[in-house]
């Protein structure tokens, strides 16, 4: 199975989870997602997701000057984003539990 398709399906949830822990700028969010095990995540996908979540009202943003280049736009989660995170998190947990059960029944889980 192509992991990139799975990542696309849960990228909103993953990005919200990362910025819920700590605000971050685009590449920082990419780096943290990859460090968490989502190596397939693309830079452009994350940047687009951050912009879309911001436009949807789930994230706040602010600019921080940088001594080493252009200013960085940081994103943080707000109350609406936390609600989305909680709702999508419950949906994901139920889906994962269902898949775990199916895989157990098929005898393919270790």
N, CA and C of each residue as an Amber inpcrd file, in Angstrom:
protein
   330
   0.8490000  -1.1870000   0.0000000   0.0000000   0.0000000   0.0000000
   0.8830000   1.2340000   0.0000000   0.4740000   2.2060000  -0.7580000
   1.2240000   3.4520000  -0.8770000   0.9630000   4.3210000   0.3570000
   1.9910000   4.5280000   1.1550000   1.8600000   5.3230000   2.3720000
   1.5070000   6.7690000   2.1190000   1.8770000   7.3000000   0.9590000
   1.5750000   8.7040000   0.6810000   0.0710000   8.9470000   0.5980000
  -0.6860000   7.9680000   0.1080000  -2.1370000   8.1250000   0.0420000
  -2.7470000   8.1370000   1.4460000  -2.2190000   7.3150000   2.3370000
  -2.6980000   7.3220000   3.7180000  -2.3960000   8.6570000   4.3860000
  -1.1930000   9.1700000   4.1460000  -0.8070000  10.4510000   4.7460000
  -1.7350000  11.5590000   4.2640000  -2.0480000  11.5830000   2.9780000
  -2.9500000  12.6120000   2.4450000  -4.2870000  12.5800000   3.1560000
  -4.7550000  11.3830000   3.4910000  -6.0540000  11.2480000   4.1340000
  -6.0950000  11.7320000   5.5690000  -4.9550000  11.7840000   6.2140000
  -4.9240000  12.1780000   7.6260000  -4.0130000  13.3760000   7.8870000
  -3.6270000  14.0820000   6.8360000  -2.6700000  15.1810000   7.0140000
  -3.2320000  16.3070000   7.8710000  -4.5000000  16.6470000   7.7130000
  -5.0920000  17.6790000   8.5680000  -4.9390000  17.2980000  10.0410000
  -5.2970000  16.0620000  10.3560000  -5.2190000  15.5870000  11.7360000
  -3.7800000  15.6090000  12.2360000  -2.8380000  15.1670000  11.4120000
  -1.4320000  15.1380000  11.8150000  -0.8940000  16.5440000  12.0580000
  -1.2170000  17.4740000  11.1680000  -0.7490000  18.8590000  11.3140000
  -1.3560000  19.4860000  12.5690000  -2.6360000  19.2900000  12.7790000
  -3.2700000  19.8290000  13.9880000  -2.6270000  19.2580000  15.2470000
  -2.3190000  17.9670000  15.2360000  -1.6910000  17.3420000  16.3980000
  -0.3110000  17.9350000  16.6670000   0.4410000  18.2150000  15.6100000
   1.7850000  18.7830000  15.7720000   1.7130000  20.2030000  16.3280000
   0.8400000  21.0400000  15.7730000   0.7930000  22.4300000  16.2590000
   0.0310000  22.5430000  17.5780000  -0.7360000  21.5280000  17.9520000
  -1.3910000  21.5510000  19.2620000  -0.3540000  21.4440000  20.3720000
   0.7150000  20.7440000  20.0800000   1.7750000  20.5780000  21.0750000
   2.6340000  21.8290000  21.1920000   2.9280000  22.4350000  20.0180000
   3.7630000  23.6390000  19.9940000   3.5780000  24.3350000  18.6520000
   3.4380000  25.6640000  18.6930000   3.3430000  26.4320000  17.4530000
   4.5530000  26.1310000  16.5750000   4.3860000  26.3090000  15.2700000
   5.5160000  26.0630000  14.3820000   5.3320000  26.7460000  13.0450000
   6.4400000  26.9790000  12.3600000   6.4200000  27.5120000  11.0010000
   6.4310000  26.3290000  10.0370000   6.1950000  26.5750000   8.7730000
   6.0020000  25.5230000   7.7890000   7.0180000  24.4080000   7.8200000
   8.2940000  24.7410000   7.6210000   9.2820000  23.6770000   7.5570000
   9.4590000  22.9740000   8.8970000   9.2560000  23.6990000   9.9920000
   9.3290000  23.0870000  11.3200000   8.2470000  22.0190000  11.4590000
   7.0520000  22.3010000  10.9730000   5.9600000  21.3270000  11.0250000
   6.3140000  20.1100000  10.1650000   6.8510000  20.3480000   8.9740000
   7.2920000  19.2490000   8.1040000   8.3150000  18.3860000   8.8390000
   9.3010000  19.0170000   9.4240000  10.3670000  18.2970000  10.1290000
   9.8090000  17.4510000  11.2730000   8.8880000  18.0100000  12.0350000
   8.3170000  17.2670000  13.1640000   7.4530000  16.0920000  12.6970000
   6.7220000  16.2890000  11.6050000   5.9380000  15.1810000  11.0520000
   6.8520000  14.0500000  10.6020000   7.9260000  14.4050000   9.9120000
   8.8700000  13.3810000   9.4440000   9.5500000  12.6850000  10.6200000
   9.9120000  13.4440000  11.6370000  10.5490000  12.8530000  12.8190000
   9.6000000  11.8950000  13.5400000   8.2950000  12.1470000  13.4230000
   7.2990000  11.2860000  14.0560000   7.0400000  10.0140000  13.2490000
   7.6120000   9.9300000  12.0440000   7.4390000   8.7270000  11.2470000
   6.7230000   8.9160000   9.9290000   6.2940000  10.1200000   9.6230000
   5.6200000  10.3830000   8.3470000   6.6390000  10.8890000   7.3330000
   7.5990000  10.0300000   7.0000000   8.6920000  10.4210000   6.1130000
   8.2130000  10.8100000   4.7260000   7.0630000  10.2710000   4.2890000
   6.5660000  10.5160000   2.9350000   5.9210000  11.8870000   2.7610000
   5.7070000  12.6020000   3.8490000   4.9780000  13.8630000   3.7620000
   5.7740000  14.8730000   2.9370000   5.0810000  15.5210000   2.0100000
   5.7280000  16.5030000   1.1490000   5.6320000  17.9100000   1.7040000
   6.6650000  18.6930000   1.4470000   6.6850000  20.0800000   1.9120000
   5.4530000  20.8370000   1.4230000   5.1820000  20.7560000   0.1270000
   4.0680000  21.5110000  -0.4560000   2.7360000  21.0970000   0.1490000
   2.5770000  19.8130000   0.4480000   1.3330000  19.3330000   1.0510000
   1.1190000  19.9390000   2.4300000   2.1900000  20.0070000   3.2040000
   2.0800000  20.5670000   4.5560000   1.8080000  22.0660000   4.4960000
   2.5260000  22.7780000   3.6380000   2.2990000  24.2190000   3.5160000
   0.8550000  24.4970000   3.0820000   0.3640000  23.7210000   2.1270000
  -1.0190000  23.8850000   1.6780000  -2.0150000  23.5710000   2.7770000
  -1.7310000  22.5520000   3.5540000  -2.6140000  22.1720000   4.6700000
  -2.6360000  23.2700000   5.7220000  -1.4800000  23.8280000   6.0440000
  -1.4300000  24.9270000   7.0170000  -2.2640000  26.1170000   6.5360000
  -2.1150000  26.4780000   5.2730000  -2.8880000  27.6120000   4.7280000
  -4.3900000  27.3080000   4.7410000  -4.7490000  26.0870000   4.3780000
  -6.1670000  25.7170000   4.3330000  -6.7750000  25.6970000   5.7320000
  -6.0610000  25.1220000   6.7010000  -6.5630000  25.1010000   8.0760000
  -6.6700000  26.5100000   8.6510000  -5.7300000  27.3730000   8.2860000
  -5.7890000  28.7710000   8.7230000  -7.0210000  29.4500000   8.1050000
  -7.2170000  29.2650000   6.8100000  -8.3700000  29.8710000   6.1270000
  -9.6940000  29.3540000   6.6770000  -9.6980000  28.1070000   7.1210000
 -10.9130000  27.5050000   7.6750000 -11.1660000  27.9420000   9.1140000
 -10.2190000  28.6680000   9.7090000 -10.4000000  29.1740000  11.0650000
  -9.9120000  28.2480000  12.1560000  -9.1790000  27.1870000  11.8040000
  -8.7050000  26.2280000  12.8020000  -7.3400000  26.5900000  13.3790000
  -6.6310000  27.5060000  12.7200000  -5.3110000  27.9230000  13.1770000
  -5.2110000  29.4420000  13.2340000  -4.3470000  29.9130000  14.1010000
  -3.9610000  31.3170000  14.1190000  -2.5770000  31.4100000  13.4850000
  -2.1380000  32.6070000  13.1560000  -0.7800000  32.7660000  12.6420000
  -0.2080000  34.0870000  13.1230000   1.1010000  34.1260000  13.1620000
   1.8310000  35.3390000  13.5120000   3.2240000  35.2500000  12.8970000
   3.8340000  36.3980000  12.6880000   5.1400000  36.4610000  12.0340000
   6.2180000  36.7440000  13.0790000   7.3220000  36.0140000  12.9710000
   8.4670000  36.1940000  13.8630000   9.6800000  36.5510000  13.0130000
  10.3470000  37.6760000  13.3120000  11.5510000  38.0400000  12.5600000
  12.6330000  36.9740000  12.7280000  13.4370000  36.8060000  11.6830000
  14.5300000  35.8380000  11.7200000  15.8350000  36.5550000  11.4130000
  16.8680000  36.2320000  12.1750000  18.1940000  36.8130000  11.9370000
  18.8810000  36.1600000  10.7440000  18.3950000  34.9930000  10.3380000
  19.0670000  34.2070000   9.3090000  18.3060000  34.1630000   7.9920000
  17.4550000  35.1130000   7.7130000  16.7020000  35.0850000   6.4640000
  15.3650000  35.7790000   6.6210000  14.4150000  35.3890000   5.7860000
  13.1050000  36.0520000   5.8470000  12.3590000  35.7240000   7.1430000
  11.3960000  36.5620000   7.4570000  10.5610000  36.3220000   8.6290000
   9.8480000  34.9870000   8.4770000   9.5000000  34.3850000   9.6040000
   8.8190000  33.0990000   9.5900000   7.3810000  33.2730000  10.0670000
   6.4620000  32.6520000   9.3480000   5.0580000  32.6780000   9.7240000
   4.7820000  31.4400000  10.5680000   4.4610000  31.6670000  11.8170000
   4.1590000  30.5830000  12.7460000   2.6590000  30.3450000  12.7860000
   2.2940000  29.0890000  12.9870000   0.8930000  28.6990000  13.1160000
   0.6840000  28.0730000  14.4870000  -0.4650000  28.3830000  15.0640000
  -0.8570000  27.7930000  16.3410000  -2.3140000  27.3820000  16.2780000
  -2.6770000  26.4430000  17.1100000  -4.0490000  25.9510000  17.1140000
  -4.9140000  26.8640000  17.9860000  -6.1770000  27.0080000  17.6230000
  -7.1160000  27.7920000  18.4240000  -8.2480000  26.8790000  18.8860000
  -9.2800000  27.4490000  19.5120000 -10.3700000  26.6410000  20.0580000
 -11.0810000  25.8360000  18.9660000 -11.3220000  26.4490000  17.8320000
 -11.9810000  25.7260000  16.7310000 -11.0930000  24.5720000  16.2500000
  -9.8050000  24.8170000  16.1550000  -8.8670000  23.7750000  15.7420000
  -8.8070000  22.6290000  16.7360000  -8.8830000  22.9520000  18.0230000
  -8.8810000  21.8960000  19.0460000 -10.1390000  21.0380000  18.9360000
 -11.2620000  21.6650000  18.6010000 -12.4930000  20.8990000  18.4030000
 -12.3530000  19.9660000  17.2100000 -11.7920000  20.4820000  16.1130000
 -11.5560000  19.6550000  14.9200000 -10.6020000  18.5160000  15.2650000
  -9.5340000  18.8230000  15.9830000  -8.5570000  17.8120000  16.3800000
  -9.2210000  16.7150000  17.2130000 -10.0290000  17.1010000  18.1490000
 -10.7060000  16.1200000  19.0060000 -11.6650000  15.2470000  18.1930000
 -12.4550000  15.8800000  17.3440000 -13.4260000  15.1360000  16.5300000
 -12.7240000  14.1960000  15.5650000 -11.7420000  14.7150000  14.8280000
 -11.0230000  13.8700000  13.8730000 -10.1910000  12.8080000  14.5830000
  -9.7000000  13.1320000  15.7710000  -8.9430000  12.1520000  16.5510000
  -9.8080000  10.9740000  16.9520000 -11.0400000  11.2440000  17.3510000
 -11.9690000  10.1630000  17.7130000 -12.3160000   9.3240000  16.4890000
 -12.5190000   9.9920000  15.3550000 -12.8130000   9.2720000  14.1160000
 -11.6460000   8.3640000  13.7440000 -10.4220000   8.8980000  13.8340000
  -9.2400000   8.1080000  13.5160000  -9.1130000   6.9180000  14.4710000
  -9.3130000   7.1300000  15.7620000  -9.1800000   6.0460000  16.7380000
 -10.1720000   4.9230000  16.4450000 -11.4080000   5.2900000  16.1030000
 -12.4060000   4.2730000  15.7780000 -12.0190000   3.5150000  14.5080000
 -11.5240000   4.2500000  13.5000000 -11.1000000   3.6200000  12.2550000
  -9.9300000   2.6710000  12.5080000  -8.9400000   3.1310000  13.2650000
  -7.7610000   2.3040000  13.5570000  -8.1600000   1.0510000  14.3290000
  -9.0840000   1.1930000  15.2540000  -9.5490000   0.0330000  16.0260000
 -10.2350000  -0.9760000  15.1050000 -11.0450000  -0.4920000  14.1840000
 -11.7020000  -1.3680000  13.2250000 -10.6780000  -2.0960000  12.3630000
  -9.6990000  -1.3630000  11.8520000  -8.6670000  -1.9750000  11.0170000
  -7.8370000  -2.9890000  11.8080000  -7.5070000  -2.6570000  13.0520000
  -6.7740000  -3.6010000  13.8930000  -7.5570000  -4.9020000  14.0410000
  -8.8610000  -4.7990000  14.2720000  -9.6990000  -5.9900000  14.4050000
  -9.7150000  -6.8150000  13.1250000  -9.8560000  -6.1400000  11.9940000
  -9.8560000  -6.8540000  10.7160000  -8.5210000  -7.5580000  10.4660000
  -7.4360000  -6.8850000  10.7620000  -6.1200000  -7.4890000  10.5630000
  -5.8770000  -8.6420000  11.5220000  -6.3420000  -8.5030000  12.7540000
  -6.2340000  -9.5980000  13.7140000  -6.9900000 -10.8260000  13.2080000
  -8.2090000 -10.6060000  12.7000000  -9.0250000 -11.7120000  12.1900000
  -8.3550000 -12.3740000  10.9940000  -7.6560000 -11.6010000  10.1950000
  -6.9710000 -12.1470000   9.0250000  -5.6440000 -12.7970000   9.3860000
  -5.2080000 -12.6260000  10.6310000  -3.9600000 -13.2270000  11.0740000
  -2.7140000 -12.5740000  10.5070000  -2.8070000 -11.2910000  10.1640000
  -1.6480000 -10.6220000   9.5640000  -0.9840000  -9.6120000  10.4860000
  -1.4660000  -9.4880000  11.6830000  -0.8190000  -8.5730000  12.6350000
   0.1350000  -9.3520000  13.5130000   1.1960000  -8.7050000  13.8810000
   2.1690000  -9.3810000  14.7510000   1.9230000  -9.0570000  16.2000000
